[in-house]
Amino acid sequence: MAEKAKAKATAAAPKAPTGRPVKSNNPERYRLRKRYKAEIVPQLMKERGYKNVNQVPRIEKIVLNMRLGDIKDNSKSIQLAQAELDAIAGQRSILVKAKKSVSNFKLREGQSIAIKVTLRGEMAYEFFDRLVSIALPRVRDFRGISGKSFDGRGNYALGIKDQTIFPEISYELIEKIRGFDVCVVTTAESDEEAKALLTKLGMPFKN
């Protein structure tokens, strides 16, 4: 009975476009969070003069957002896009619905216009680790990212043009190249503090 229940649960798990379950059991998935606590916090306290560990900036959440403007009328394409974002995030996403109709854009109230997923805690650090150590280095002719995309309140926004830079996505199985936005929300009080934090975490800013 236990084996049947386990098999049923595995079959019901959400599948990525690769055919693999969304979440990974890799024991190394939380290595960045561990390094943050053991190494980065003490380093930032020493370098920036923080008196208390609670003053040290941290990642509060990471929000992924994929727009659906070109496929908002195609439910099958929306399902495929959502499955891809689920695989990339390692967490189920939600559909964002239009709050009102806009005739100029052929938009109806209640129509799906975007896919969104918010990662917190361990999941946020695990995604950030995959982003900076695996995905971004796979961008063709990659030379780093801009250090000017902060919002003035310690948050950083990054646009991903090609979802296939994430190994969870199989190029042969995707419908089309589709980008999405990544917003890293930190507890930093300034962009300077946030940049110092993200640099320590491995974000490859241009010099």
C-alpha angles and dihedrals in degrees: 000000000000091000092050091050091049092049091049092050092050092050091050094051114113110262128221121221086264091062092246126120114269097240123063127220093205107143089215093060093101098042094113094054089050092049090048092057097040102039116006098050093054091045094052092045090054097042099042100031100242111172097200133037088232089065092060111102118244138179107273097183143330120224122201118196128184119187119221102195095128096045103031090120096046112082094184093054090047090054091050092048091048091050089053094051090046090054093048094047097039087224136082115268131212132230117243112219128207111255095207140010121263112191095193090062094037088242123154127201110263094022117137109252104163146006119232136184128178119205121198137176116351092359092058093052092044091053092045089052092053091045097054101032102038115010105043095046087058092063110110113256090359113185102165135283132276119273092205100075096094120121099222092259101074098271125123129210125201131180120217112202099186124038092198092078084082110081090219088074122075113214091211093057102046122102095217142336105280130177133208140189127252120202117188109201115198135181091236116128094215140027090246092058092045092051091050090052096047091046090055089049090056105264104159102226119180115252 
